[in-house]
Amino acid sequence: MNRESCPVCGVLPGEWHARGCDIEQCPFCGGQAVHCDTDDDPIPLDDRLRWTGLWPGEAEAIKHRWYCKQTPKGWRACRPDDPDGVPDLNRVRRQMAWERDAKRYVQKRSGVT
């Protein structure tokens, strides 16, 4: 899924997303920045996350070898070498937590939901 430019706002890796791009990740909660970035309380540019060429959570899914594919019964886990497999971004969000200070996903601590 590595992309040359953001599929929504078109910026190249290393550049900031256009404000309002729904792929931009919020540096504070890890979700979509469009839900946290308001005219009354905008996310400062020096806190915003630049486009890396990968979807939010994709690098973590690749690192942990979490892949899935769409089947007639919905999305199912698969091996990384499955030709229909894609990085499982939903698993990243289920099994990892957003670390605000580091601005990245980290493994959840035992007992944390």
N, C-alpha and C positions, 0 to 999 in steps of 0.2 A: 504493500500500500504506500510505499514511499512516494511522495509526490513532489514535483518540482515547485509547484505553486499551490497556495491554498485554494481548494475547489470552490470556496464561497466568495472570498474577497480578492483572490488573485495575487496576494503578496508572495514574494519569494522567501525561501528559508533564510532566517536571520532578520527578517523585517517584522515590524509590528502589524498585526491584523488591522484592517480598517475598523473603526469603531462601529459596533453593532454586528460584527461578523459572529454568527452563532457557533462557529467552531473555536473561536478564541476561548481559552481556558481562564477561569478566574484564579488569580494568584492567592486569593484568600481562602476559598472553599474548594477549589478544584473542579467545580461545575462550570457551566457555561457563563462566560463573563457578561453576556447580555442581560442576565438576571440580576447581576450585582452592580453593574455600571450604569448609573443613572445621571441625568443632567444635574440633579441636586447634589449628588455624591459620586463624581466620576472616579474611576480607578486611575491613580496617578501613572503617568507614562513610565516612570522608573520602576513601578511595581508590575506593570503588565508583562505578559509572557509573549515572546516572539514566536512566530511560526517556525517549526523545526523541519517541516517536510513530512511529519508524521502526525496522525490524529492523536489527541490527548489520550494517554494510557497505552498507546500502541507500543512504545519502546519497552514498557514494563511487561506487556503480554508476550512480546517476542523474547525478552530476557528469561521469563519463567516458562516459556514454551507452552503458553496457553493459547490454543487455537480452537476454532469452532467452524462449523459449516451448516448451511441451511439444508434441511431435509423436509420431506412432506409432513413430518410431525413437529416441525419447528427447528430452532437452532440446537445443535448437539456438539459436544466436545469432539475433537478429532486430533490426529497427530499433526505436528508441524509440516510433515512432508505430504500431507493429503493435498492433491491438486486443487480441491475446492475449499481448502481451509483458509481462514483469515484470522488475524490476531483477535482474541476474545476480549474485547474492551469491556463488556459487561462483567466478566469475571474479575477484571482488575478492580472495578468499582465495588464488587461484592467482597473481595478478599483483601483489599488493600485500603489504606486510609490516606487521606491527603495530609501531608505535612506542610503546614502553612509557612513556617520559617524557611524550609528548604525548597519550597515550591515544587514538590514532586510527590508521587505516590510511594508509600513505604508499606512493608508488611504490617498487618494489624498485630497488636500484641495479644497474647492469649487472654481470652475472657473479654475482649473488647468487641462490641458489635457495631 
